[in-house]
Amino acid sequence: MAINIDWHSHHTAPEVSDRIKDLTGKRPHIDALDSPDFSKRVREMDEAGVDLQLICQGAGVYADQMPPEQALEIVRMSNNVLAERLAGYKDRLMGVTALSLKNIAASVAEIERTAKQGFRAVLLYPHVDGKMLVDTPEMDPIFAKISELNLPIFLHGAGTAQDPSLARLEDGGAGVAYAVLSDGEVAECCLRMIASGLFDRYPNLKIVIRSSGGGIPLLLHRFFWKHKGPNGERRYSEIFLEHFLIDCASSDDRTLSFLIDKMGENNMVFGSDYCGGLDRLNRSFNAILAQPNPDHIKGFMEKNSRQLLHI
């Protein structure tokens, strides 16, 4: 019987939220299901049938919207608090390391430090202050360390679009930023990684994209451009499917069927977006259970997760 490994869950620590409020005047939202008592999380995992869960900081704890020193403080605090709460549940819960791309050298050290504490993946946002860094030489030390430790990357949108014209829209353009711009940034980030030759330099890098891959699976047939690498030319789509997977969070049954057909069974893992606004954990299985063979889907998602996490 397959074990269920959840790639996409969040924890917004109240003390981190309070500190961000002190620094910025705005307190990140804490999901109603979130709790600093991780025994409650494990109980809900038991009820839902989730065996292992990776936890990253909440989307509102995006440190690089702050100045570099404050961003590094928040990243370290977020990782430290998460490590403390994971300590009693290492057989069920795994940490995902938060970074500050405004502090490259310190983030390299943070990856190494948290890996020694048992963190099993690295959280990456697509941009800093509206600019992409993933295709720049400045990022190479981070990718080199991730590659050296053979850790997977969890790619998440930050929803912090910089266009000042969004202010003229309702809610400051939040509905546009979260629904479209965030996904657009993730898609651009993936293709910049390919076009910059990142995977030529670090061929073992594996990246899981959150929330059903956003719009990327629908665009995959458009990835026809060819990368000119040391071993010849390859289509972007081929390189994408070699290095990127998506989780199934946010999918309904018809969407999940499409995703499996489009991405293939080797490129999908289970994800719930627990404590990220998608209701109770057990509801995250609804799309899988509506498929003709749920056990088969759970089986290949488990296989893929085991390979990524080396378990």
Secondary structure, DSSP 8 states (H G I E B T S, - for coil): ----EEEEEEE--HHHHHHHHHHHS------TT--S-HHHHHHHHHHHT--EEEEEE-TT--GGGS-HHHHHHHHHHHHHHHHHHHGGGTTTEEEEE---TT-HHHHHHHHHHHHHTT--EEEE-SEETTEE-TTSGGGHHHHHHHHHHT--EEE--------GGGGGSGGGGHHHIIIIIHHHHHHHHHHHHHHTTHHHH-TT--EEESGGGTTHHHHGGG---EEEETTEEEEHHHHHHHHEEEE-TT--HHHHHHHHHHH-GGGEE----BTTTS--GGGGGHHHHTSS-HHHHHHHHHHHHHHHHT-
